Amino acid sequence: MRCHPAALSLILSAALPLTGCAPVELDPASLPMPTPAPTPAPAPVSPYSLPVDLETLSAATSAFRRRPARGDLTGDGLPDHAVGAPLGARVTVFPSDAAAPVTLASPLALFGAALAYVGDLDGDGYPDLAVGAPGADAVALFAGRPGGVDPVPRAVIRGAPGSGFGATLAAVGDLDGDGRDDLVIGSVAGHRVSLLRGARGGMPTEAGATYEGPADEGFASALCPLGDGRVAVALPGEGAVLVLAAQGGAFTLRARLTVAGTRVLDMGLAALDANGDGDVDLAVTGGSLGGLVWIRGTADGFAAPSPGPTGSGAGTVLANATDLDGDGDEELLLASGAGLWMIPGDPSGQLDPVPWSLARSGSTAALRVVPAQGPGGRATVLRGVPGEDVAELLGVDRGLRSVTLLETFTGEAGSAFGAALAR
């Protein structure tokens, strides 16, 4: 499971001249407003720290599996695909039943830079879709319904001007334990995360709790739900990951996990049970790490960070995870430029990465994994290539050794179509 949705420097890397830990320096207010569309390696990673009050995360994986798939906006039991095109200020939703795509258009700057299937925010029985527009410091909420998503937003949540509110999104399920689905929103330029709590009988209209991170350190450039009422937040400038919980409507710091002694460029996070022991593990990647880093979950919290397998290329910046073969160990997908690798789930965590050959050589900016639908089905991977304004649907073979191109979705030229995929 990709955690979430991707850093702004990642999802717009093919379209905007961002370098280094660019989300820190990005001023969304200075970005051009799109024309409104018609409405229709550093050394060993050993330093770490854990607070003494960290609770067990042993229920995380089972919590992931108990919740229904959020990606079914129409309620037909099959996944729908939502693809963002932030330079065109639009999102296209491709229904699972092959009906005509639904276009969501907006005058909000960089609308579609981040996407998330957020579960049932308004309590009507259908999952909903959140769309980040960090150039306008806004997140728009769209309601799922039979036949497709409603193209008219039910609510627009506003953040502080110039904060990049909506640059990253994480669908966290019921984070605060009130029985309603929630959404965590990253303000990368504002160095904070905000909690949007689900409502009954209507969409929420404003964010509640916030957590302020260190200034100028890329805080919240990646978010990752842990599946048990917690969310992991990237702190790349300090080479660390923070684990936050929401209790009583407020965020609390539960752990600080240091993976490197220096800045980690383009940090990516994924949460999964890679070794099948029932505890959630964290996978951390980054352009300056030189490879994958594991932070293993234990009954007491987390173990010390340890290097993962090599061979997936330094500079890996994206990750997604799911149990592709149904054996109880979750696989990890890593993308770096035009390369895509699968790391098999295994107790040792050191199996060699398997390179997947791709027909298109463009750089990957976003991934979404859909497990097999029913017995004998094939898992699929949706891959966004915004430099070519396409998204590819790939079928995974039975042995997990290769993928086959099943379908190509094409967007408007120059729109960065594929920069974000809803998960």
Beta strands, then each sheet from edge to edge (+ up, - down):
strand 1: 81-85
strand 2: 90-94
strand 3: 102-105
strand 4: 114-117
strand 5: 128-133
strand 6: 138-143
strand 7: 155-158
strand 8: 165-173
strand 9: 182-187
strand 10: 192-197
strand 11: 210-212
strand 12: 223-225
strand 13: 230-235
strand 14: 240-247
strand 15: 250-258
strand 16: 268-272
strand 17: 281-285
strand 18: 293-295
strand 19: 297-298
strand 20: 301-302
strand 21: 306-307
strand 22: 318-322
strand 23: 331-336
strand 24: 339-343
strand 25: 354-355
strand 26: 366-370
strand 27: 380-385
strand 28: 390-396
strand 29: 403-410
strand 30: 420-421
sheet 1: 3+ 2- 1+ 30-
sheet 2: 4+ 5- 6+ 7-
sheet 3: 8+ 9- 10+ 11-
sheet 4: 12+ 13- 14+ 15-
sheet 5: 16+ 17- 18+ 21-
sheet 6: 19+ 20-
sheet 7: 22+ 23- 24+ 25-
sheet 8: 26+ 27- 28+ 29-
end
